[in-house]
Amino acid sequence: MDGWLRQPDGPNCLRFHRDPVESYWCRYVFVDKGEPIEGQPALLKTRKRVQRDQAVKEWKALIKAGWRPVEPQW
Protein backbone atom coordinates (compact mmCIF):
# COMPACT_ATOMS: atom_id res chain seq x y z
CA MET A 1 0.00 0.00 0.00
CA ASP A 2 1.50 3.30 -1.12
CA GLY A 3 -0.32 6.57 -1.57
CA TRP A 4 -0.84 10.18 -0.57
CA LEU A 5 -3.89 12.06 0.71
CA ARG A 6 -4.39 15.80 1.14
CA GLN A 7 -6.50 17.39 3.86
CA PRO A 8 -9.60 19.06 2.37
CA ASP A 9 -9.35 22.40 4.23
CA GLY A 10 -5.79 22.54 5.42
CA PRO A 11 -2.12 22.15 4.61
CA ASN A 12 -1.57 18.60 5.85
CA CYS A 13 -0.87 15.51 3.80
CA LEU A 14 -0.68 11.87 4.76
CA ARG A 15 1.72 9.45 3.16
CA PHE A 16 0.88 5.76 3.41
CA HIS A 17 3.87 3.56 2.64
CA ARG A 18 5.14 0.09 3.30
CA ASP A 19 7.51 -0.51 6.21
CA PRO A 20 10.80 -1.17 4.38
CA VAL A 21 11.94 -3.57 7.12
CA GLU A 22 8.93 -5.80 6.49
CA SER A 23 9.56 -8.73 4.24
CA TYR A 24 7.35 -10.28 1.60
CA TRP A 25 4.06 -10.15 3.54
CA CYS A 26 3.94 -6.37 4.12
CA ARG A 27 1.86 -6.59 7.28
CA TYR A 28 2.65 -3.08 8.46
CA VAL A 29 2.38 0.36 6.88
CA PHE A 30 3.80 3.71 7.96
CA VAL A 31 1.47 6.69 7.91
CA ASP A 32 3.42 9.96 7.87
CA LYS A 33 1.67 13.27 8.47
CA GLY A 34 3.35 16.39 7.16
CA GLU A 35 2.95 19.81 5.66
CA PRO A 36 4.52 20.48 2.28
CA ILE A 37 6.25 23.86 2.19
CA GLU A 38 7.02 25.30 -1.23
CA GLY A 39 10.74 25.71 -1.81
CA GLN A 40 11.64 23.98 1.47
CA PRO A 41 11.70 20.47 2.87
CA ALA A 42 8.33 19.31 4.15
CA LEU A 43 7.52 19.74 7.83
CA LEU A 44 7.03 16.16 9.04
CA LYS A 45 4.77 16.12 12.08
CA THR A 46 4.06 12.49 12.96
CA ARG A 47 4.71 8.91 11.89
CA LYS A 48 2.77 5.89 13.01
CA ARG A 49 3.16 2.23 12.17
CA VAL A 50 -0.13 0.39 11.73
CA GLN A 51 -1.25 -2.98 10.46
CA ARG A 52 -2.02 -2.97 6.75
CA ASP A 53 -5.73 -3.73 7.18
CA GLN A 54 -6.07 -0.84 9.64
CA ALA A 55 -4.30 1.49 7.18
CA VAL A 56 -6.76 0.49 4.43
CA LYS A 57 -9.71 1.23 6.74
CA GLU A 58 -8.20 4.60 7.68
CA TRP A 59 -7.61 5.46 3.99
CA LYS A 60 -11.23 4.69 3.10
CA ALA A 61 -12.57 6.68 6.06
CA LEU A 62 -10.43 9.70 5.13
CA ILE A 63 -11.65 9.59 1.51
CA LYS A 64 -15.24 9.63 2.79
CA ALA A 65 -14.35 12.59 5.02
CA GLY A 66 -13.17 14.62 2.01
CA TRP A 67 -9.44 13.94 1.84
CA ARG A 68 -8.29 13.55 -1.75
CA PRO A 69 -5.52 11.50 -3.37
CA VAL A 70 -2.58 13.59 -4.61
CA GLU A 71 0.81 13.09 -6.23
CA PRO A 72 3.80 12.64 -3.89
CA GLN A 73 4.34 15.80 -1.84
CA TRP A 74 7.86 15.24 -0.54
ZAZA-481587 format. One line per 5 residues: number of its first residue (from 1); for each residue x, y, z of C-alpha. Coordinates in steps of 0.5 Angstrom, whole numbers. Each point is the difference from the previous one (the first is absolute). Example, Ala and Ser with C-alpha at 12.3 -4.5 7.8 and 13.67 -1.06 7.14 Angstrom:
1 = 25,-9,16  2,7,-2
//
This chain:
1 = 0,0,0  3,7,-2  -4,6,-1  -1,7,2  -6,4,2
6 = -1,8,1  -4,3,6  -6,3,-3  0,7,3  7,0,3
11 = 8,-1,-2  1,-7,3  1,-6,-4  1,-7,2  4,-5,-4
16 = -1,-7,1  6,-5,-2  2,-7,2  5,-1,5  7,-1,-3
21 = 2,-5,5  -6,-5,-1  1,-5,-5  -4,-4,-5  -7,1,4
26 = 0,7,1  -4,0,7  1,7,2  0,7,-3  3,6,2
31 = -5,6,0  4,7,0  -4,7,1  4,6,-3  -1,7,-3
36 = 3,1,-6  4,7,-1  1,3,-6  7,0,-2  2,-3,7
41 = 0,-7,3  -6,-2,2  -2,0,8  -1,-7,2  -4,0,6
46 = -2,-7,2  1,-7,-2  -3,-6,2  0,-8,-2  -6,-3,-1
51 = -2,-7,-2  -2,0,-7  -7,-1,0  -1,5,5  3,5,-5
56 = -5,-2,-5  -5,1,4  3,7,2  1,2,-7  -7,-2,-2
61 = -3,4,6  4,6,-2  -2,0,-7  -7,0,3  1,6,4
66 = 3,4,-6  7,-1,0  2,-1,-8  6,-4,-3  6,4,-2
71 = 7,-1,-3  6,-1,4  1,7,4  7,-2,3
//
